[in-house]
């Protein structure tokens, strides 16, 4: 009987702060820029990071701002509308403290065709798309970007909790993070061909869909897609990424003959394993990598030459030339195919990474009535207001403010009654 004690926690190798940094977009993008979607990085100064961390949503004024629709302290969709009381520019335009960054973002949007998708070093504000007019991460102005960033819990995590649960010495100070705003050229990605890939000890051990819906056509392409991603990993990532354990996301655009790397994620519990469990990925049996190379053998079909052939013309078509370090011999193709002259010990079973797709009868294909990232969203009435466009969102903001005033007035009245 086995004496091995049952696992009480996931057997992750220690996750270091350097591993987290290695997965930061600004660290890996220069090396893999040729195989990533077109993007630009804008360095973020401390003043802009302070703006992202501050409470409330105050947006810089735009030329199209209408000062009639918002009151002085709505805290959302603010801009030139708050100049009625003669406030200083710094009170109504937060970008005065990071004007160069604001202008760089605007220029970058124009350079990338007028539409971009934003993210920070590790995370994209996918949990905040409910507040965007497009209900997506498509942004056509700096204010579109600021609204998403300031409404996202994912972005807050990047800013405040990047090194949570790392295994470095407790007294080790956190390394300085060079925060960047990543602006990707907006393209309509087909979610059915986005895949998450898992690498353990520099072996691609598993991959699966990122979009958890059933796509029937993927099953006919499964072997081709797996080999395509495997070849990409072997050629571009296996020996070049600094860590032996990591995950990466890829996109395989039509006609499905090339791979783009979209992102890298830590080999840590914070990364969603999607169709796998982390226990599966951490304990999955994978063959050992062959460390001792066998003697190189190159078999070349014999073709007629200008001089005398080493074998009779009748036999030329049925022989191959085997060149090894010990010399040259001739082996019959029939013997090769029958295995009579091959060593069975040299025959290795082909191992392939597990590739999981959502099947038609899987519960996952039908269990997504709750919108993705709903745990990070605002209450239902806020979501409904956002879906109604800017007019409804403004109306909701004013109603919310009125409710807050009434609640404060009630608290003051209750306090007065208690004192008497």
C-alpha positions as CSV (number, residue, x, y, z in Angstrom):
1,X,0.0,0.0,0.0
2,X,1.2,3.5,-0.8
3,X,2.5,5.5,2.2
4,X,2.4,8.8,0.4
5,X,0.5,11.3,2.3
6,X,-2.5,13.0,0.6
7,X,-1.8,16.6,-0.7
8,X,-3.3,19.3,1.5
9,X,-2.4,22.2,-0.8
10,X,-1.6,22.7,-4.5
11,X,2.1,21.7,-5.1
12,X,3.1,24.9,-6.9
13,X,6.8,25.6,-7.0
14,X,7.6,28.8,-5.2
15,X,6.3,31.8,-7.1
16,X,8.8,34.6,-7.0
17,X,8.5,38.3,-7.6
18,X,10.8,38.0,-10.5
19,X,8.5,35.4,-12.1
20,X,5.6,37.9,-11.8
21,X,7.8,40.6,-13.4
22,X,8.8,38.3,-16.3
23,X,5.1,38.0,-17.2
24,X,4.7,41.8,-17.3
25,X,3.9,42.9,-20.8
26,X,6.7,45.5,-21.0
27,X,9.3,42.9,-20.1
28,X,8.4,40.2,-22.7
29,X,7.0,42.3,-25.5
30,X,10.3,43.6,-27.0
31,X,11.5,40.0,-27.4
32,X,8.3,38.6,-29.0
33,X,7.1,41.7,-30.8
34,X,7.3,40.0,-34.2
35,X,4.8,37.4,-33.1
36,X,2.3,39.6,-31.2
37,X,-0.6,41.7,-32.4
38,X,0.4,45.3,-33.1
39,X,0.7,47.4,-29.9
40,X,2.3,50.4,-28.4
41,X,3.5,51.0,-24.8
42,X,3.1,54.3,-23.0
43,X,5.2,54.7,-19.8
44,X,3.0,55.9,-16.9
45,X,4.3,58.6,-14.5
46,X,3.5,58.6,-10.8
47,X,0.9,61.3,-11.2
48,X,-1.1,59.1,-13.6
49,X,-0.8,56.1,-11.3
50,X,-2.1,58.3,-8.4
51,X,-5.0,59.3,-10.7
52,X,-5.9,55.6,-11.3
53,X,-5.7,54.9,-7.5
54,X,-7.9,57.9,-6.5
55,X,-11.5,57.6,-5.7
56,X,-14.2,58.6,-8.1
57,X,-14.2,58.9,-11.8
58,X,-13.2,62.3,-13.0
59,X,-12.4,62.5,-16.7
60,X,-10.5,65.3,-18.5
61,X,-12.7,67.6,-20.5
62,X,-13.1,67.0,-24.2
63,X,-14.1,69.4,-27.0
64,X,-17.5,67.8,-27.2
65,X,-18.2,68.2,-23.5
66,X,-21.6,69.7,-22.8
67,X,-21.6,71.6,-19.5
68,X,-25.4,71.3,-19.1
69,X,-25.8,67.6,-18.3
70,X,-23.9,67.1,-15.1
71,X,-23.9,68.7,-11.7
72,X,-20.8,69.8,-9.8
73,X,-20.0,66.7,-7.7
74,X,-21.5,63.7,-9.6
75,X,-18.0,62.1,-9.4
76,X,-18.5,60.5,-12.8
77,X,-18.3,61.6,-16.4
78,X,-17.0,65.0,-15.2
79,X,-15.2,67.4,-17.4
80,X,-15.6,71.0,-18.5
81,X,-19.1,70.9,-17.0
82,X,-17.7,71.7,-13.5
83,X,-16.4,75.1,-14.3
84,X,-19.5,76.9,-13.2
85,X,-18.1,77.9,-9.8
86,X,-14.8,79.2,-11.1
87,X,-12.8,76.2,-10.0
88,X,-9.2,76.0,-10.9
89,X,-8.2,74.0,-13.9
90,X,-6.4,71.4,-11.8
91,X,-9.7,70.7,-10.0
92,X,-11.6,70.0,-13.2
93,X,-9.0,68.5,-15.5
94,X,-6.9,65.8,-13.8
95,X,-4.7,65.5,-16.9
96,X,-3.0,68.8,-16.1
97,X,-0.7,66.7,-13.9
98,X,0.1,64.3,-16.7
99,X,-0.6,66.3,-19.8
100,X,2.4,64.7,-21.8
101,X,1.0,61.2,-21.1
102,X,-2.5,62.3,-22.1
103,X,-1.3,63.6,-25.4
104,X,0.9,60.6,-26.0
105,X,-2.1,58.3,-25.5
106,X,-4.1,60.4,-27.9
107,X,-1.4,60.3,-30.6
108,X,-1.0,56.5,-30.1
109,X,-4.7,56.0,-30.7
110,X,-4.4,57.9,-34.0
111,X,-1.3,55.9,-35.0
112,X,-3.1,52.6,-34.4
113,X,-6.1,53.5,-36.7
114,X,-8.3,55.3,-34.2
115,X,-9.4,52.3,-32.1
116,X,-7.4,50.5,-29.5
117,X,-7.8,47.9,-26.7
118,X,-6.1,48.9,-23.4
119,X,-4.4,46.9,-20.7
120,X,-1.8,47.5,-17.9
121,X,1.3,45.4,-17.3
122,X,-0.6,42.2,-16.5
123,X,-4.3,42.7,-16.8
124,X,-6.9,44.1,-19.2
125,X,-10.0,45.8,-17.8
126,X,-12.3,43.1,-19.2
127,X,-14.4,43.2,-16.0
128,X,-15.4,46.8,-16.6
129,X,-16.7,46.6,-20.2
130,X,-20.2,47.0,-18.8
131,X,-19.5,50.7,-18.3
132,X,-18.3,51.3,-21.9
133,X,-20.7,52.6,-24.6
134,X,-19.5,49.8,-26.9
135,X,-19.9,47.1,-24.1
136,X,-16.3,46.0,-25.1
137,X,-12.7,47.1,-24.7
138,X,-12.8,49.1,-27.9
139,X,-11.7,52.6,-27.1
140,X,-11.5,55.6,-29.5
141,X,-10.5,58.3,-27.1
142,X,-8.3,58.7,-24.0
143,X,-11.4,59.2,-21.8
144,X,-12.7,55.8,-23.0
145,X,-9.5,54.3,-21.7
146,X,-9.6,56.1,-18.4
147,X,-13.2,55.1,-17.7
148,X,-12.3,51.4,-18.2
149,X,-9.1,51.5,-16.2
150,X,-10.7,53.3,-13.2
151,X,-13.7,51.0,-13.2
152,X,-11.8,47.7,-13.2
153,X,-10.9,45.5,-10.2
154,X,-8.3,43.8,-12.4
155,X,-6.4,47.1,-12.9
156,X,-6.6,47.7,-9.1
157,X,-5.0,44.3,-8.6
158,X,-2.1,45.2,-10.9
159,X,-1.6,48.5,-9.0
160,X,-1.9,47.2,-5.4
161,X,-1.5,43.5,-5.3
162,X,1.0,42.5,-8.1
163,X,3.3,40.6,-5.7
164,X,0.6,39.0,-3.5
165,X,1.4,35.4,-2.5
166,X,4.9,35.4,-3.7
167,X,7.5,33.3,-1.9
168,X,10.4,35.7,-1.5
169,X,11.9,36.5,1.9
170,X,9.4,38.6,3.9
171,X,11.9,41.3,4.4
172,X,12.8,41.5,0.7
173,X,11.5,44.8,-0.7
174,X,9.2,44.7,-3.7
175,X,11.1,45.5,-6.9
176,X,10.1,48.7,-8.6
177,X,7.5,48.2,-11.2
178,X,7.7,50.3,-14.4
179,X,4.0,50.6,-15.2
180,X,3.0,50.9,-18.8
181,X,-0.3,51.4,-20.6
182,X,-0.5,48.9,-23.4
183,X,-2.6,50.0,-26.4
184,X,-3.3,47.3,-28.9
185,X,-4.6,48.0,-32.3
186,X,-8.3,47.1,-32.2
187,X,-9.2,44.0,-34.2
188,X,-12.2,41.9,-34.1
189,X,-10.8,38.7,-32.6
190,X,-12.7,35.5,-33.1
191,X,-12.9,34.1,-29.6
192,X,-13.3,30.6,-30.8
193,X,-9.6,30.4,-31.8
194,X,-8.1,31.9,-28.6
195,X,-6.3,29.2,-26.5
196,X,-4.6,29.1,-23.1
197,X,-1.4,27.0,-23.0
198,X,0.3,25.6,-19.9
199,X,4.1,25.0,-19.8
200,X,5.7,23.0,-17.0
201,X,9.5,22.4,-16.9
202,X,9.7,23.8,-20.4
203,X,7.2,21.3,-21.8
204,X,3.9,22.2,-23.3
205,X,1.7,19.9,-21.2
206,X,-1.8,21.2,-22.0
207,X,-3.9,23.7,-23.9
208,X,-7.6,24.6,-24.0
209,X,-10.1,27.1,-25.3
210,X,-10.3,30.5,-23.7
211,X,-13.9,31.1,-24.6
212,X,-16.0,28.6,-22.8
213,X,-18.6,27.9,-25.4
214,X,-19.0,25.0,-27.8
215,X,-17.6,25.5,-31.3
216,X,-18.2,22.4,-33.4
217,X,-15.7,23.2,-36.1
218,X,-12.8,23.1,-33.7
219,X,-13.0,19.3,-33.4
220,X,-12.1,18.8,-37.0
221,X,-9.1,21.0,-36.6
222,X,-8.0,19.8,-33.2
223,X,-4.8,17.8,-34.2
224,X,-3.8,20.6,-36.7
225,X,-4.2,23.3,-34.1
226,X,-2.3,21.3,-31.4
227,X,0.6,20.7,-33.8
228,X,0.6,24.4,-34.9
229,X,0.8,25.6,-31.3
230,X,3.4,23.0,-30.4
231,X,5.6,24.0,-33.2
232,X,5.2,27.6,-32.3
233,X,6.1,26.9,-28.7
234,X,9.2,24.8,-29.7
235,X,10.4,27.4,-32.1
236,X,9.7,30.7,-30.3
237,X,9.1,30.2,-26.6
238,X,10.5,27.0,-25.1
239,X,14.1,28.1,-24.7
240,X,13.7,31.9,-24.7
241,X,11.2,32.6,-21.9
242,X,13.2,33.1,-18.7
243,X,11.1,30.8,-16.5
244,X,10.5,27.0,-16.9
245,X,6.9,27.2,-15.7
246,X,4.4,29.7,-17.2
247,X,1.2,30.0,-19.2
248,X,0.7,31.8,-22.4
249,X,-2.4,32.8,-24.5
250,X,-2.4,32.5,-28.3
251,X,-4.6,33.5,-31.1
252,X,-4.7,31.5,-34.3
253,X,-6.2,33.8,-37.0
254,X,-7.7,32.5,-40.2
255,X,-6.6,30.7,-42.3
256,X,-5.3,29.1,-39.1
257,X,-1.7,28.7,-40.4
258,X,0.1,31.0,-37.9
259,X,0.1,31.8,-34.2
260,X,0.2,35.1,-32.3
261,X,1.1,35.2,-28.7
262,X,-1.3,37.5,-26.9
263,X,-0.1,37.3,-23.3
264,X,1.9,35.5,-20.7
265,X,0.6,34.6,-17.2
266,X,2.3,33.4,-14.1
267,X,2.4,29.7,-13.2
268,X,0.3,30.5,-10.1
269,X,-3.1,30.0,-8.7
270,X,-4.1,33.5,-9.7
271,X,-4.1,32.4,-13.3
272,X,-7.4,30.8,-14.4
273,X,-6.8,27.2,-15.6
274,X,-10.2,27.2,-17.4
275,X,-11.0,23.7,-18.6
276,X,-8.4,22.1,-16.3
277,X,-7.8,22.2,-12.6
278,X,-4.5,23.3,-11.2
279,X,-4.2,19.9,-9.5
280,X,-4.4,18.2,-12.9
281,X,-1.8,20.5,-14.4
282,X,0.6,20.2,-11.5
283,X,0.4,16.4,-11.2
284,X,0.0,15.4,-14.8
285,X,2.4,12.7,-15.9
286,X,4.7,13.9,-18.6
287,X,7.5,11.8,-20.1
288,X,11.0,12.8,-19.2
289,X,12.9,14.9,-21.7
290,X,15.6,12.8,-23.4
291,X,18.8,14.3,-22.3
292,X,21.3,12.1,-24.1
293,X,21.1,12.5,-27.8
294,X,21.2,9.4,-30.0
295,X,23.7,9.0,-32.8
296,X,22.4,11.1,-35.7
297,X,21.2,9.0,-38.6
298,X,20.3,10.5,-41.9
299,X,18.6,8.3,-44.5
300,X,18.8,9.6,-48.0
301,X,17.1,7.8,-51.0
302,X,19.7,6.7,-53.5
303,X,19.4,8.5,-56.9
304,X,21.3,7.6,-60.1
305,X,24.7,9.4,-60.3
306,X,27.0,10.2,-63.2
307,X,29.5,7.6,-62.1
308,X,29.3,3.9,-61.3
309,X,26.6,3.1,-58.7
310,X,27.6,1.2,-55.6
311,X,24.7,-1.1,-56.2
312,X,22.9,-2.5,-59.2
313,X,20.5,-0.2,-61.0
314,X,17.6,-2.6,-60.2
315,X,18.2,-2.2,-56.5
316,X,18.8,1.6,-56.4
317,X,15.1,2.5,-55.9
318,X,14.7,0.1,-52.9
319,X,17.7,1.2,-50.8
320,X,18.6,4.1,-48.6
321,X,22.0,5.3,-47.6
322,X,22.5,5.5,-43.9
323,X,25.3,7.8,-42.8
324,X,26.6,7.5,-39.3
325,X,29.7,8.4,-37.5
326,X,31.0,4.9,-38.2
327,X,30.7,5.0,-41.9
328,X,28.2,4.5,-44.7
329,X,26.0,1.4,-45.1
330,X,23.0,0.6,-47.3
331,X,19.7,-0.6,-45.8
332,X,16.7,-2.0,-47.6
333,X,13.6,0.2,-47.4
334,X,11.6,-3.0,-47.0
335,X,13.7,-3.9,-43.9
336,X,13.1,-0.4,-42.5
337,X,9.4,-0.6,-43.0
338,X,9.1,-4.1,-41.6
339,X,11.4,-3.2,-38.7
340,X,13.7,-6.2,-39.2
341,X,16.8,-4.0,-39.0
342,X,15.6,-1.5,-36.4
343,X,16.1,-1.5,-32.7
344,X,12.8,-1.6,-30.8
345,X,14.4,0.2,-27.9
346,X,14.9,3.3,-30.2
347,X,11.2,3.5,-30.9
348,X,9.6,6.1,-28.7
349,X,5.9,6.5,-28.1
350,X,4.8,9.9,-29.4
351,X,3.4,12.0,-26.5
352,X,1.2,15.0,-27.2
353,X,-0.1,17.7,-24.8
354,X,-3.7,17.4,-23.8
355,X,-6.0,19.6,-25.8
356,X,-9.4,20.2,-24.3
357,X,-12.3,21.7,-26.1
358,X,-15.8,22.3,-24.9
359,X,-18.0,19.5,-26.2
360,X,-21.6,19.9,-27.2
361,X,-22.8,17.8,-24.2
362,X,-20.5,19.4,-21.6
363,X,-22.2,21.4,-18.9
364,X,-19.8,24.2,-19.6
365,X,-21.4,24.7,-23.0
366,X,-24.7,25.8,-21.4
367,X,-23.8,27.0,-17.9
368,X,-22.9,30.6,-18.7
369,X,-26.1,32.4,-18.1
370,X,-24.2,34.6,-15.7
371,X,-22.0,37.1,-17.6
372,X,-18.3,36.6,-17.5
373,X,-16.5,38.5,-14.7
374,X,-19.9,39.2,-13.0
375,X,-18.2,38.9,-9.6
376,X,-16.3,42.1,-10.4
377,X,-19.2,44.1,-11.6
378,X,-21.4,46.7,-10.0
379,X,-25.0,46.1,-8.8
380,X,-27.6,45.2,-11.4
381,X,-29.1,48.7,-11.5
382,X,-25.7,50.2,-12.5
383,X,-25.3,47.6,-15.2
384,X,-28.8,48.3,-16.5
385,X,-28.1,52.0,-16.5
386,X,-24.8,51.5,-18.5
387,X,-26.6,49.4,-21.1
388,X,-28.9,52.3,-21.7
389,X,-26.2,54.6,-23.0
390,X,-24.8,57.9,-21.7
391,X,-28.2,59.5,-21.0
392,X,-29.4,56.7,-18.7
393,X,-26.0,56.5,-17.0
394,X,-26.1,60.3,-16.3
395,X,-29.6,60.0,-15.0
396,X,-28.5,57.1,-12.8
397,X,-25.6,59.1,-11.4
398,X,-27.8,62.0,-10.5
399,X,-30.4,59.6,-8.9
400,X,-27.6,57.9,-6.9
401,X,-26.3,61.3,-5.7
402,X,-29.8,62.3,-4.6
403,X,-30.1,59.0,-2.7
404,X,-26.8,59.7,-1.0
405,X,-27.9,63.2,0.0
406,X,-31.1,61.9,1.5
407,X,-29.2,59.2,3.4
408,X,-26.8,61.7,4.8
409,X,-29.7,64.1,5.7
410,X,-31.4,61.2,7.5
411,X,-28.2,60.3,9.4
412,X,-27.8,63.9,10.5
413,X,-31.5,64.0,11.7
414,X,-31.1,60.7,13.6
415,X,-27.9,62.0,15.2
416,X,-29.7,65.2,16.3
417,X,-32.5,63.3,17.8
418,X,-30.1,61.1,19.8
419,X,-28.3,64.1,21.2
420,X,-31.6,65.6,22.5
